[in-house]
Amino acid sequence: MPVLTDIATLATCPPEGGQGEIGLIENAALVWEGEEVAWVGSEVDVPEAYAAMPRESAEGRTVIPGLIDCHTHLAFGGWRAGEFEQKLLGTPYLEIARQGGGIASTVKATRAASETELHGRARGFLDEMLCLGVTTVECKSGYGLNMEDELKQLRVYRQLAEEGPQRVESTFLGAHVVPSEFKDDRAAYIRLLTDELIPQIAGEGLAHFCDVFVEDTAYSPDEARTILNVAATHGLGAKLHADQITDLGGGALAAELNAASADHLECISEESIAAMAKAGTVAVSLPLATLYLGQEPMPARRLIDAGVPVAVATDFNPGSAPSYDLHLALWLACTRQRMTPAEALKGATAYAAKAFLRNDIGSLQPVMKADFVVLDTTNINHWLYHFRPGTVVRTVIGGETVWAQSPSQLSS
Ligand SMILES: [Zn+2]
């Protein structure tokens, strides 16, 4: 039962409370037993029962809950760096798509990749995310768009979840776009999703959530309703990619369907904000995607002021957000969305856990999982203000140190 002391600032990030309430404790100590937090508080108050336990010093640094990236498309084939250059040179997306680029090229490359290849790449991404303090990652399918290749993506996620050390949450996104082979009969593809893929995936326990991309170029609100209602009968929770380019009332739809989260929301209406606030739906902001697309980001300030919990994630994918740097997403949430560092942190911890209904991670309180990060900074404001590489000195998952800047810390 180790005791971590000499913590300049510890943020407990309680699940309750408002966006900026991160439960700061100065001169703190943290005690964990096995996988779980046993005690947290001021160092002077460490209970007698833990006095004789082995002590480690945080050397005046900051401790936060393990970061949760609650929206990624982690396993995919190929990259699209050529498109990055084309877009910078002014080629419209539709022209890129006409030349065989865009999401269709990722679907083609993902179908061509073996499960082993997809796993190897995703493994590498997760390993690099450890040094950013990312301890849980939500991963979506949606680049297979047929039975065989959607299952392949989800099986990669299951294998990664079994391997650890990160916790992996899988989401089925067969309704990402309509695959080209069904472009003249989209109803047939939706039947494939509802009658075959969803029952198979739920039956194998390959995902906890079903996600639908609601957009003019993807699925209508009515189609999303159909798909997510079927998913619910199979025990899959709902999530939505909503109101990204067009306001189709996606936020209100997420509230109506009791979805755990609505993600993107760059173009959300006041009606949808009110509906989400009433339903308690989490809004997931993806500021890296809006940066790459040159869009205005989600109006996070308006959502927060209306009482909607806002999570912040990377949307890591090869097209619109080819980076899994969650620290950068948090910094953008501050600089472009006027979230305070405390609000951004809550968005990548307690509220990120809420975006997929986990109540055992994202906060440092007794019986929560002992997932935490030691940051080389004295407080949260300074961390996101003095944005720099190498701030994470140690990442701990379930009480085990899984990454450390200094190898000697790995033995502890
Ligand atoms: Zn996405």
Residues whose N, C-alpha, C, O or C-beta is under 5 A from the ligand:
A	BS01	ZN	D315
